[in-house]
Amino acid sequence: MALSPITPIFLISNTLMILSLAGKRAVICGSTQGIGKAIAEAFATSGADCVLIARNEVTLNEVKNNLPASDGQQHHTVVADFADFTQIQFAIKEILAIGDVDILVNNTGGPKPGPIIDVAPEEFVKAFQQHLVCNQLLVQGFVPGMKRKRFGRIINIISTSVRIPLPNLGASNTIRAAVASWAKTLSNEIGQYNITVNNILPGFTETARLTSLIANISRNTGISENEVIANMKKEIPMRRFGMASELAALATFLASPAASYITGTSIPVDGGRTGIV
């Protein structure tokens, strides 16, 4: 197999491992910024045809137009708001008109920060719909094609709160745990079709979400944002925040044939911050 100059390759025990996604179609949700955007860039670099989903059409097209396409890939955008089931259902039809989906990345911005006692019931309902229910709709739309091909990769971007709940993220902790349980159940049901389901658990990663969290902590405590950042980094053995590209590297591996026997897992990418539970 000919390798493009950008195909990620690794030498492990004198065996060449090629993380190629050539010939695969990947749907990446929330792909206009942060982790979703980084995953789209990594997948395209590895040869995948990428379908980007988000609310902002202008930004979607900007990201799409900058994706690598040296392997002749065809990238697409679909505009949809995860707060609207009808839009998600239309998005699924639009994507299936392009062709079957091999890789699905479920990635949606989390609920706003705050203690759980202050979360209004409707905020829980909204978060449940935007995360778990939308994931379910997408899976129901794309898994039949994966079954026919006997190949599929479903990757959910969740949070380390799946392992240990995080302070001041009451709604997010609750919903992320529900998604993790849903994903494990799904992995048990569809593993027989060579479809894997795995969760990536980002720690403190340099994204707009982290910036918002830092600002919220600063407002609530009266501590300067610089001090909040310093305190957060002290909790991380590697003493730094993660980069979206580091999450994307794991996503690329999990999407590739190299990860064919890994399913039902939740993998932290957090610089060692999360303890053993």
C-alpha positions as CSV (number, residue, x, y, z in Angstrom):
1,M,0.0,0.0,0.0
2,A,1.4,3.4,-1.0
3,L,1.7,5.9,1.8
4,S,1.1,9.6,1.4
5,P,3.7,11.9,2.9
6,I,1.3,12.6,5.8
7,T,0.2,9.1,6.7
8,P,0.8,8.6,10.4
9,I,3.1,5.6,10.9
10,F,4.6,4.0,14.0
11,L,7.3,1.3,14.5
12,I,6.3,-1.0,17.4
13,S,8.4,-4.1,18.1
14,N,9.8,-3.9,14.5
15,T,6.2,-4.0,13.1
16,L,5.0,-1.1,11.0
17,M,1.6,0.2,12.3
18,I,-0.2,2.4,9.8
19,L,-3.0,4.6,11.1
20,S,-4.6,5.1,7.8
21,L,-8.3,6.0,7.4
22,A,-8.2,6.0,3.6
23,G,-11.5,5.0,2.1
24,K,-13.4,5.7,5.4
25,R,-16.1,8.3,5.8
26,A,-16.1,9.9,9.2
27,V,-18.8,12.1,10.8
28,I,-17.4,14.5,13.4
29,C,-19.9,16.4,15.5
30,G,-19.1,19.8,17.0
31,S,-16.2,20.2,14.5
32,T,-15.9,24.0,14.2
33,Q,-13.6,24.4,17.2
34,G,-11.6,22.7,20.0
35,I,-11.5,18.9,20.1
36,G,-13.9,18.3,17.3
37,K,-12.0,20.5,14.9
38,A,-8.7,18.8,15.9
39,I,-10.2,15.4,15.3
40,A,-11.4,16.4,11.9
41,E,-8.0,17.7,11.0
42,A,-6.3,14.5,12.2
43,F,-8.8,12.2,10.4
44,A,-8.4,14.1,7.1
45,T,-4.6,13.9,7.5
46,S,-5.0,10.2,7.9
47,G,-7.0,10.0,4.6
48,A,-10.6,10.0,5.8
49,D,-13.5,11.7,4.0
50,C,-14.9,14.0,6.7
51,V,-18.4,15.2,7.2
52,L,-18.5,18.1,9.7
53,I,-21.6,18.8,11.8
54,A,-22.2,22.1,13.7
55,R,-24.5,25.0,14.0
56,N,-22.4,27.7,12.3
57,E,-22.4,27.3,8.5
58,V,-19.7,29.9,7.9
59,T,-17.3,28.4,10.4
60,L,-18.1,24.9,9.2
61,N,-17.1,25.9,5.6
62,E,-13.9,27.6,6.8
63,V,-12.8,24.4,8.6
64,K,-13.8,22.2,5.7
65,N,-11.8,24.3,3.2
66,N,-8.7,24.0,5.3
67,L,-8.8,20.2,5.8
68,P,-6.1,18.2,4.1
69,A,-7.3,16.4,1.0
70,S,-4.0,15.1,-0.5
71,D,-5.5,11.6,-0.9
72,G,-8.4,13.0,-3.0
73,Q,-10.9,13.0,-0.2
74,Q,-14.3,14.7,-0.5
75,H,-15.2,16.6,2.7
76,H,-18.7,17.8,3.4
77,T,-20.5,20.0,5.9
78,V,-24.0,19.6,7.4
79,V,-25.6,22.4,9.5
80,A,-27.5,21.2,12.5
81,D,-28.3,22.3,16.1
82,F,-28.2,19.5,18.6
83,A,-30.9,21.2,20.6
84,D,-33.4,20.4,17.7
85,F,-34.2,16.7,17.0
86,T,-35.7,17.6,13.7
87,Q,-32.5,19.1,12.5
88,I,-30.5,16.1,13.6
89,Q,-32.9,13.8,11.7
90,F,-32.6,15.9,8.5
91,A,-28.8,15.9,9.0
92,I,-28.8,12.1,9.1
93,K,-30.7,11.8,5.9
94,E,-28.4,14.4,4.2
95,I,-25.3,12.4,5.3
96,L,-26.7,9.0,4.2
97,A,-27.4,10.5,0.8
98,I,-23.6,11.0,0.5
99,G,-23.0,7.4,1.6
100,D,-22.6,5.0,4.5
101,V,-20.7,6.2,7.6
102,D,-17.7,4.2,8.8
103,I,-16.7,6.4,11.8
104,L,-18.9,8.5,14.1
105,V,-17.5,10.9,16.6
106,N,-20.1,12.1,19.1
107,N,-18.9,15.4,20.5
108,T,-21.1,18.1,22.0
109,G,-20.3,21.0,24.2
110,G,-21.1,20.3,27.9
111,P,-23.8,22.0,30.1
112,K,-22.8,25.2,31.8
113,P,-20.8,24.9,35.0
114,G,-22.3,25.3,38.4
115,P,-23.2,23.2,41.5
116,I,-25.7,20.5,41.0
117,I,-28.1,21.9,43.6
118,D,-28.6,25.0,41.4
119,V,-29.4,23.0,38.2
120,A,-33.0,23.6,37.0
121,P,-34.9,20.4,35.9
122,E,-35.2,21.7,32.4
123,E,-31.4,22.1,32.2
124,F,-31.0,18.4,32.9
125,V,-33.6,17.6,30.2
126,K,-31.8,19.8,27.7
127,A,-28.4,18.3,28.4
128,F,-29.9,14.8,28.2
129,Q,-31.4,15.5,24.8
130,Q,-28.3,17.2,23.4
131,H,-26.0,14.5,24.5
132,L,-27.5,11.0,25.0
133,V,-30.6,11.3,22.8
134,C,-28.8,12.9,19.8
135,N,-26.1,10.3,20.1
136,Q,-28.8,7.6,20.0
137,L,-30.4,9.2,16.8
138,L,-27.0,9.3,15.1
139,V,-26.2,5.7,16.0
140,Q,-29.6,4.5,14.8
141,G,-29.0,6.2,11.5
142,F,-25.5,5.0,10.8
143,V,-25.1,1.6,12.5
144,P,-27.2,-0.3,9.8
145,G,-24.6,0.7,7.2
146,M,-21.7,-0.3,9.6
147,K,-23.4,-3.7,10.1
148,R,-23.6,-4.2,6.3
149,K,-19.9,-3.5,6.0
150,R,-19.0,-5.3,9.2
151,F,-16.9,-2.3,10.2
152,G,-17.6,0.6,12.4
153,R,-16.1,3.0,14.9
154,I,-18.1,5.0,17.4
155,I,-16.1,7.4,19.5
156,N,-17.7,9.5,22.2
157,I,-16.0,12.6,23.7
158,I,-17.1,12.7,27.3
159,S,-15.1,13.7,30.4
160,T,-12.9,12.4,33.2
161,S,-16.0,13.0,35.4
162,V,-17.1,9.6,34.3
163,R,-14.4,8.3,36.7
164,I,-14.5,10.9,39.4
165,P,-17.1,13.8,39.4
166,L,-15.6,17.2,39.0
167,P,-16.3,20.2,41.3
168,N,-18.7,22.8,40.0
169,L,-19.9,20.7,37.0
170,G,-23.1,19.2,38.5
171,A,-25.1,18.8,35.3
172,S,-22.2,17.8,33.2
173,N,-21.1,15.1,35.7
174,T,-24.6,13.6,35.6
175,I,-25.1,13.6,31.9
176,R,-21.5,12.4,31.0
177,A,-22.0,9.3,33.3
178,A,-25.3,8.5,31.5
179,V,-23.5,8.7,28.1
180,A,-20.7,6.4,29.3
181,S,-23.3,3.8,30.5
182,W,-25.1,4.1,27.2
183,A,-21.9,3.6,25.3
184,K,-20.9,0.5,27.2
185,T,-24.3,-1.1,26.7
186,L,-24.1,-0.3,23.0
187,S,-20.6,-1.8,22.7
188,N,-21.9,-5.1,24.1
189,E,-24.7,-5.3,21.7
190,I,-22.9,-4.4,18.4
191,G,-19.4,-5.8,19.0
192,Q,-20.4,-8.9,17.1
193,Y,-20.6,-6.8,13.9
194,N,-17.0,-5.6,14.2
195,I,-18.2,-2.2,15.4
196,T,-16.3,-0.7,18.3
197,V,-17.6,1.8,20.8
198,N,-15.2,3.8,22.9
199,N,-15.1,6.9,25.0
200,I,-12.4,9.5,25.2
201,L,-12.3,11.3,28.6
202,P,-10.6,14.7,28.2
203,G,-9.0,16.3,31.2
204,F,-8.2,20.0,31.3
205,T,-7.7,20.7,27.6
206,E,-7.0,24.1,26.1
207,T,-10.4,24.8,24.6
208,A,-13.1,27.5,24.8
209,R,-14.8,25.2,27.3
210,L,-11.8,25.3,29.7
211,T,-11.6,29.1,29.3
212,S,-15.2,29.4,30.3
213,L,-14.7,27.1,33.3
214,I,-11.7,29.1,34.6
215,A,-13.7,32.4,34.3
216,N,-16.6,30.9,36.2
217,I,-14.4,29.6,39.0
218,S,-12.7,33.0,39.2
219,R,-16.0,34.8,39.4
220,N,-17.4,32.5,42.1
221,T,-14.3,32.5,44.3
222,G,-12.8,35.9,43.8
223,I,-9.4,34.3,42.9
224,S,-7.7,35.7,39.8
225,E,-7.8,33.6,36.6
226,N,-4.0,33.2,36.7
227,E,-4.2,31.8,40.2
228,V,-7.1,29.5,39.1
229,I,-4.9,28.2,36.2
230,A,-1.9,27.7,38.5
231,N,-4.0,25.7,41.0
232,M,-5.5,23.5,38.3
233,K,-2.1,22.7,36.9
234,K,-0.9,21.7,40.3
235,E,-3.5,18.8,40.2
236,I,-2.0,17.5,37.0
237,P,1.1,15.3,37.3
238,M,2.4,16.6,34.0
239,R,1.9,20.2,35.2
240,R,0.2,21.5,32.0
241,F,-3.1,21.5,30.2
242,G,-3.7,19.1,27.3
243,M,-3.9,20.1,23.7
244,A,-6.8,19.2,21.4
245,S,-4.4,17.6,19.0
246,E,-3.4,15.1,21.8
247,L,-7.1,14.0,22.1
248,A,-7.3,13.8,18.3
249,A,-4.3,11.4,18.2
250,L,-6.1,8.9,20.4
251,A,-9.3,9.3,18.3
252,T,-7.3,8.6,15.2
253,F,-5.9,5.4,16.7
254,L,-9.4,4.2,17.9
255,A,-10.8,4.9,14.5
256,S,-8.1,2.9,12.7
257,P,-7.9,-0.8,12.0
258,A,-5.1,-0.9,14.6
259,A,-7.7,-0.6,17.4
260,S,-9.9,-3.4,16.1
261,Y,-10.0,-5.3,19.4
262,I,-10.6,-2.3,21.7
263,T,-14.2,-1.6,22.6
264,G,-16.3,-0.7,25.6
265,T,-13.5,1.4,27.1
266,S,-13.3,4.9,28.6
267,I,-9.8,6.3,28.2
268,P,-8.7,9.4,30.1
269,V,-6.4,11.8,28.3
270,D,-5.6,14.1,31.3
271,G,-1.9,14.1,32.0
272,G,-2.4,11.6,34.8
273,R,-4.9,13.7,36.9
274,T,-7.6,11.1,37.3
275,G,-7.0,8.6,40.1
276,I,-7.8,4.9,40.1
277,V,-11.4,4.1,40.9
